[in-house]
Each structure stands twice: as C-alpha cells, then as structure tokens.
Amino acid sequence: MNKHSTDFRNKSEIDWIRDLWHLHSQRLDITNLLGLRLTERQELAKLEKLVGYLNDSTLKLELLQMQIRYLMDTGDLFAAKKMSDKLVKLAKEGEHTSLLCLAFDLRAMIHREMSQMNKSLEDYKMAERLAEGETRKAEICLGEGLTLVYANRLIEGEELLQGAISVAEKYEDLSILPDAYNSLGICLSQQGKYSEALSAYKHALEVYDKTGYKIGKATVLGNMAEIFHYLGLYDEVLQSARDCVRFGQEAEDRLSIALGYEMLGRIMVDLDDCLAAADYHNRAAEILKEAGDTGMQAKNLVHLAVALARLGKTKEAQQYFGMAEDICNELDTQDLVHSIMVNKIFAIRLFADRSEALDTIEQYVSLSRKRGNKKELCSLLLERSRILWEDSKLELAQKSFEEALSLVGKVFDRPLLIKLHSFGYQLYQSLDQKAKSKEHLGLGMAILNEIVAVIKNDKIREKFLSKEEIKILLNKERIEELEGEA
C-alpha cells in the first residue's frame, strides 16, 4: 500500500499524461470494436490533445494509425489512403520497424478496398519483410491471401488463408481468426464450394458474436447472403442482407451498408422486381463512389444497368454501362474488370443486335474458360444458347446448351440450374425431342419444389413463382401435353 501510494506521489505530470494516453487508447479499441462511432470520435480527439502535450513522435504515429483505422471502418478510403501515405513516410524517416510494417499493412488493405490489387500485393510484400513473430506474419498472410482471392488467384489465396487460420487457432488469436474464416469463405464461394464457404462464414460469425465486432458481423452477413442466394434460400438471403445493412448502419460503416444494398438488389433482380433492384444498386453505387471503392462502384453500376435494361430503359442502361467501363479502364487488374463487366452479358440481348450480342458473349466465354470459373461459363453458354434459339438456330443452340449442361456437376447455383432446366425443356420441345424435354421438366420441377418448400414469406413465394422460367415449368397445358405424348 505504502509503496503503491509512493509511486503515485512520485509520478510526474508527463507520466500522468502518458497513463491517460494508454487509458484512452484502450477505450478507443473497445469503442471501435463495438462500432460506437460518436464515442470513438471523442476518444480520438482526446488522444490528439494528449499527443500534443507529450510531443512524442512514436505516439504521433500510433495516433495516425488509429485515425486511419477509423477512416477505413467508416468507408472514407480517399482520406485513409492519404493518411496512410503520410504514415509510411513518417515511419520510414523515424526508422520505426513495427510501425512501418503496420503502415504498409494498412495501406495494402486500403489499396485492396479501392480495387488496386497490384499495389495492395506490393505493400503486403513490404509488410511481410518487416513482420516479426508468427501471429504478426499470419496477419499479413491473411490480408495478402484475400487480395489474391480478389485478383482471382484462388489457390494461392486459399493456401495463405488456411495458414493464417492454423496460426490463429494455435495461439487462440481472436483478432485474426474471424477475419481469416470470412476471407476463406469468400475464396471457397468463388470456387463454387458453397457448403464449405457457409461453414467458414458461420465460424467467423460465432467469433464476431463473442467479440461484439459489428463491422465484421455485417460483412459476414452480407457474404452469407450471397451463399443463401446460390442455395435458393430466399428467406435467409433477404434476412442476411437486411441484417448486413442494419449492423453496417449501427457501426457507421458505409462499405457494409453498400454490400447489403448490393445483395438486396441482386435478389430483387432474380425475383424480377427490377424497380426495387435498380433502387438498391443505385444506393450502393452512390455510397461506394463517396467511399472511393471504385471496383465495387462499377460492379453495382453494371447491376443497375441490367435492372434498367430489363425495365425497358435501354438508353439509361447504356449510360450506366458506359460509366462502369470508364471506371474499369482505371483499374489495375484485368480479372477484376472481367468479373465486373461480365454481368453486362445478361442484358445485352435487350439493347444490342443479335450479331453484336453473340460476338460479345463469345469474347467473355473465351475469357471465362481461361479463368476456370465454371458457374460463370455455364451462365454465358446458357445465354448464348437462348439467343441462338430465339434466332431459330436450333443446332447451334443445342451445342451451346449441351456444353453448359456438361458443367452442371460443378455448378451448385440452384436458381441458375432452374433456368438451365427450364430452357432445356423449351429447347428440346423445339427440337421435337420429347423425352429430353420431359427430363429437364422433371429436373427443374424437383429443384423448384425444394426451394418453394422452405420459403415462408408469402410475398417472396409469390414473386418466385411469377418468374418467367418458373412459369414455363408450371405451365400445366405443356406438362399434360408431354405426359400424353409420353
């Protein structure tokens, strides 16, 4: 007791201020985790005053990285990038190795969020050289792995992410583990491994629930919404997307809000509610423009254009396609450009002549073969087959369709499979191949019944059953006609 009290009495004013710095920096970490943005801003302001009193160059750099974290979490990527450049410069000048490692790590994350993948990988390599300790290196591998995933280098990315998970589990590091599982989920999803991806997302969500990190939770929910969509779980996808928006709003994280709006837009397009879809994608694009995430902005502009084209607003659609293409011209990764612009194909027959549409699809088919994206290739081949069928080029349509059909074992997107079998039913009817037509009718109906059985929301069920491909399968006159001929 006496020694403790003597220590207090012997503290200098600078010692007290330094203690206050550490106290408020710990409070800042907690408020950041909980997404309490007003309190976080207040704590940052207090720390800025304390640094002014202390005039400590190391603490100034630490404050700078805290301010960057806040800007990243609230989606102000332009300001975060400017500040990260400053942090790198000052850390180099002061020869602060650990802070320089952190500076490169932060700037690499910002580059990735701004869709500058090559710059992101360069900064991660710099951070990797400076990293000390197994967990710090695992953090770098986690970030680098996710960047590789976004650059479509999926096998390399998965290897790094699995390594980061192993280290995080070894040391029970909850700061790395949920982010690594979330990133692994993204990687597995892009490989079409949806059940494995969903398992990874659930692992991440469990940890985020324990730690209370709202931004992490919002992001995972948005990513899970995409998987639920592929699995045809319409109630779950809408709930996850709405929860993504809600937690993003609570944490004042613009990127999570935009992710939720994007997923809501995509599900509305699938349900043929293109007016609602256009509104969601427009909101997402505006948020992403302000945040500086140009790649995702372009992606939502393409989705917006597709929704408008399906509404018959082809002139507006072409304007938004043009805006997206202008943004893509500035991106540094062609794989990313392809993954954004490929969505244009699914509206091109609504505003381009047949010859132009088929030429454009052929270009994307060739690129998709090289990328090895089976789901994307299947979708493109189906779209090409549909255009050829509409032009009464039945043999060519059949050839394209059968190539798409050969990919079914590698594609588990149930809404896509329904479209495939619904069109197969029509195509083989036109070719007077009744047995094959009936086979596709049966396969389509089986998936349809499985999806409808788990839809509890009456409005969603009604929208689903009114989709064009569903109405084709449910046409009783055609079913009876086939049964009679069989």
N, C-alpha and C positions, 0 to 999 in steps of 0.2 A: 504493500500500500504506500509506504513512505517513498520507496524507490520510484514507483509509478507517478506519484504526485510531484516528486523532484524533477522527473523527466518533463512533466508538463510545465513546471515553473521555468525550466532551463530552455524551453523552446524559443527560438527567435521568431520575429514576425514573418520572415521568409519561410521558416519551417511550417508555421501555421497555414500560410497561403498554399504551400505545396501539399499539405494534408487536405486542404479544401479542394485542390485540383483533383487529387485522387478520388475523393468522395464524390465529387460531381461527375467525374468521368465514369465511375461505376454506375451512378444513377442514369447517366446518359445511355450506357449499354442496356440497361433494363428497359428504359422507355423506348429505345429503338426496337428491342425485341418485341415489345407489346404493341408497337405501332402507335404510340401516344405522341403524335406529331407536335402538338402545341407545347407539351412539356419538353419534348426533345429540342425544339427551337429555343425554349427558355434556358435549358441546360447548356446548349451551345453558346448562347450569349454570355452566360456566367463564366464559362471556361475561357472565352475570348478576353474578358476583363481580367481574369486571374493570370493569363499568359502575359497580358500587358504589364502587370505588376512584376512578374518573375523575370521577364526578358530572357527566357531560356529557349535556345534555338531548337533543342530536341523536342520540347513540349509544343513549340510552334508547329513543328512538322506533324506531331501526333494530332494536334487540333485540326490541321489541314486534312488529314486522312479521315477524321471524324466528320468533317464538313462534306467531304466527297461522298462518304457513305450515306449521309442524309440526302444529298442531291440525287444519288443513284436510286435510293429507295423511293424517292418521290417522283422519279422519272424525268428529272431535268438533266438529260445527258449532255447537252451542249455546255452547260455550266460545269458539270462534273468533269468533262474532258479538259476544259481549260484549266481547272484547278489541279487535275492530275498531272498535266504537263508541268505546272509550277512545282508540284511535289517531287516529281522526278528530278527536275533541275536542282532544287534546293538540297535534296538528299544526296545527289552526286557531289555537289560543292562541299557539303559537310562531311562526306565520307561516312554516312550512316548506313552501314550494310543492311541491317534488318529493315530499316525504314525504306531503303531503296528497293529492296525485294518486295515489300508491301506496295510501294508506289507502282512498280511495273505490273504487279498482280492486279491492282485496282484499274490501272489504265487498260490492261488487257480485257478485263470484264466490260469496261465501257466501250472499247472497240467492238467487242462481240455484240453488245446490245445495239450498236449503231451499224451492225451488219458489215463491219470491216474485218473480215476473218483473217486475212493475211497479216494485218497489223497486230491483231489480237495474238496470233500464234508467235509472232516475233517478240512481243512483250513477255509472253509466258516463258519463252526460252531464256530471256534475260533474267526473269524471276527465278527460274529453275536453277540457274548457275549460282545464284546468291543464297538460295534457301538452305537453312541449317535445321537438322532434326527431321525425323521420319514423318511426323504429323504435318510439319510445315511443307515438306515436299509433297505430301499427299494432297494438301490444299491446292497446290499449283497444278498437280496432275488432274485434279477434279475439274478445275477451270479449263485447262488445256483440252481435256477429254471432251467437254461439252462443246468447245469451239470446233473441234474436229467433227463432232456429230453434225453441227450446223453447216459445216463445209462438205457434208456427205461422205466423210471418211469414217464410216461407221465402225468398221472392225478395229481400226486403230483407237478410235474414241472409246469403244466398249472395253478394250484392254486396259486403258488408263483408268476408266471409271471403276472397273472391278478391283483394280489395285488400290484405289483410294478407299473403297468400301472395306477392303481387308484391313488396311491400316486403322481406319476409324473404329472398326469393330474390335480390333486388337487392343486399342487404348480407350475404348468406350468414349470416343470423342463425339459428343452430340452436336458440335458446331459443324463438323464435316459430314457426318453420316446421313442426315436427311437430304442435304443438297446433292450428295452423291447418288442416293437412291432415286431422287427426282430426275437427275440428269440421265441415269441409266434407263429410267422409264422412257424418256424421250428417245434415246438411242434404240431401244427394243421396239418401240412403236414404229419408228421409221423403217425397221426391218420386217414389219408385219407380225411381230411376236406379241400380239395384243394381251394374251392372258399373263405372260411374263411381265409385260410392261405394267399392267394393272397391279400385279403383286408388288412390283418395285414402288409404284406410287403409293400404295397402301402402307408400305413400310415407312416411307417418307412422312406421310400424313400422321402416322402414330407418333413419330418423334416430334413433329411440329406441334401436335396437340399437347405433348408433355412440356415443351419449352415455351409455348404460347406465341411463337413467331408467326404473326398474321400474314406477312408478305409471302413467306414460304408456303403457308397453308393455302393462300389464294392461288398461287402459281400452280401448286399440285392439283387443286380442284379444277382449274382451267384445263390442265393437261389430261386429267382423268375424264373430263367431258368429251374430249376427242375420242378416247378409247370407247367410252359408252356409246358414242355415235356409231363407231365401226361395228360394235356388237349389236346394234339395233335396240339398245336400251334407252328408249326416248324419254321416259320419265326421269331417269337418272342423269342423262346428259343435260336436260334443262335445269334440274336442281343444282348440279355441279357448276354449271356456267353462271347461274344466278348467285350462288354462294361465292364464286370467284369474284364477281363484281362487288358483292357486299363486303367481303373481307378486304378487298382492294380499296374500297371507299373508306372503310374504317381506318386503314393504315395510310390513307392518302397516297397510295401507290398507283400512279397513272398507268404503268405498264400492265399491272394485273387487271385493272379495270378494262383496259383495251382488249386484253386476252379474253376476258369474259364476254365482252360485246362481240368479239370475232366469232367465238363459239356459238353464241346465240344466233348470230347472222347465218352461220353455216347450217345450223339445224333448221332454221326457217326456210332457207333455200331448198333444203332436202324435202321439207314439208310443203313446198310450192307456195309459201307465204312470202313472196318476193318483195312486197312492200315493206313488211317488217324487217326482212333481211337487209334491204338497202339502207334502212334507218340505222340498224346496228352497225353495219360495216362503215357507214359514213361517220358515226360517232367514234368508232375505233380509229379510223384513219386520221381524224382531226386530233385526237389525243396523241397519237403516235407522231404526228407532224410536230406538235408542240414539244414532245419529249425528245425528238431527234432520232427515233428508231426508224430510219428510212426504209429498211428492208421490210419490216412488218407493215409500215405505212403503205408501201407499194402492193404488198400482198392483199391488204384489205381494199385497196382501190380496185384491184382486179376482181375480187369477190363482189364489190359494189357494182362494177360494170356488168358482171354476169347477171346479177339480180335485175338491173335496169334493162338489159337486153331481153330477158325473159318477160319483162313487163311491156315490151314493145317500144321502149325508149332507146332505140338503137343509136341515135345521134349522141345522146348523153353518155351512153355506154362507151362509144368510141373515144369520147373526150377523156374519160377516166382511164381507159386502156392506154391512151397516149401519155397521160400523166404518170402512170405506173412505169411505162417504158422509159420515160425521161429519167426517173429516179434510178431505174435498173442500170442505165448507162453509166452511172456514177459508182456503182458497187464494184468491189474488187474480187468477187468470187462468182464464176460463171455457173457453178452448180446451184448457188442460191438464186441467181437470176432465172435459171430454168425452172426451179421449183415454184417460183412466184408466177412466172408468165405462163406456165403450162395450163393453169386454170382458165386462161382465155379460150382454150380449145372448146370448152364445154358450152360456149355461147356463140362460137364463130359462125356456125351454120345459120344463125338467126340474122346476121347482118352482112355476111360475105357471100360471094357467089360460090357454087359448088367446087369449081376448079381450084379457086384460091383456098377454100377451106381444106380440101383434101391435100393440097401441097403443104400447107402449114402443119396439118396433123402429121404428115409423113416426116417432116423435119423433127417434130417432137418425139415421134415413135423411135426414130433413129437414136436420138439422144437418150431416151429412156432405156433403150436396150443397153447402151454403154454404161448408164448409171446403175443398172441392175435392179431398178425399182419395179417389182412385179405388179403391184397394185396400180401404179401409175400407168404402166404399159397396158395392162388389161383394160383400164378405163379408156385409153386412147384408141386401142384397137376396136373396142365396142362402139365408140363414137364414129370411127371411120366406117365401120360396118353399117351403122344406121344411115349415114349419108349415102352410101352406095346403094343400100336397099331402097331408100326414098327415090333414088335416081333409076330404079329398076335394073341395076347392075347386080343381079342376084348371085351369080357365080363368084364375083369378086367380094360381095358382101359375105357370102358363106365362108370364103377362105379367111377373111379377116376375123370373122366371128369365131371360127374354129381355133384360130391361134389364141384369141382371147380366152376361149374355153379351156385351152390346154394349161392355162395359168391358174385355174380355179383351185387346185390343190395347194397353191402358195398364197392365195388371197382369202382373207377371212373377214372382209368388209361386207357385212350382211346386206345393207342397203344396196351396195354395188352388185352383189350376187343376185338380188331380186331383179334389178334392172337387166342383168345379163340373161336370166332365165325368161323374163317377160318378153324380151326382144327375141330370144331363141324361139319361143312359142310362135311369135309373129313370122319370123324369118322362115321357119320350116313349114309353116302354113302356106306361105307364098311359093315355096319350092315343092309343094304337094308331097311333103314327107311327113305324113300324119303321125307315125309312131314317134319320131323325134320331137315333133311339136307337142305331143301329149306328154312325153318325158319331161320336157322343160316346163310345161304347165304344172306337172306334179312336183318338180323340184322347187319351183317358185312358190307354189302354194304351201309347201312344207315350211319354208323359211318364213313366209308371211304369217302363217298360223302361230309359229313360235314367237314372233315379235308381238303380234296382237294380244297373245295370251298374257303378256306381262305389262301391257300398257294400262294403267289405272286411270289416267287423266282422260276424261271423255272427249274434251276438245282436241287433245293430241291424237287420240284414236281416230276421230272424225277426219282430221287433216291427213293422217297417214293413209286412211282408206280411200281418200279422194285423190291421191297421187296418180298420175297418168299410168305408170307401169303397174300399179296395183289394180286400177280399174280394168286394165286389159286382162289380168289374171282372173278377176272376179266376174268377167262377162259370162253370165250363165248360158246365154244362147250359144256362145262358142264352145263352152265346156260340153253342153249337151250334144252339140254337133260332132265334136270329137268322139265322145263316148259312143254315139250312134254309129259312126263310121268304123270305130274300132271293133 
